Amino acid sequence: MNAKPTFPRPSSLSITVSAALATFIAIGLLTGVALLFQRDGVPMGQLAAAEGACSQSVYVSDREACMREWLAAARASNLASK
C-alpha cells in the first residue's frame, strides 16, 4: 500500500499565469507605495532645516507649529519661483 498521497501536477500554463499575476500585483503595490511617498512626503532635508530653524521652541506643540509654518513658507517660496 502506498501511504504517500499523489497530487496532480499543475500545468505549465497555470504556473505561468500565477507567476504573471503575482508579478503584476507586486509591481502595482510597490508603485502605489512609491507614489504615496512622493505625493505626501516632505523631503528629509526640508524637515531637518525646519527642525533646526525651530530649535529655540521649548514645547513640542510650539516646535511643531513653527515647523509647519516654516515648511509652508518654504513651499510657498518654492512654488513662487517656478
Buried (B, 14 or more C-beta within 10 A) or exposed (E): EEEEEEEEEEEEEEEEEEEEEEEEEEEEEEEEEEEEEEEEEEEEEBBEBBBEBBEEBEEEEEBBEBBEEBBEEBEEEEEEEE
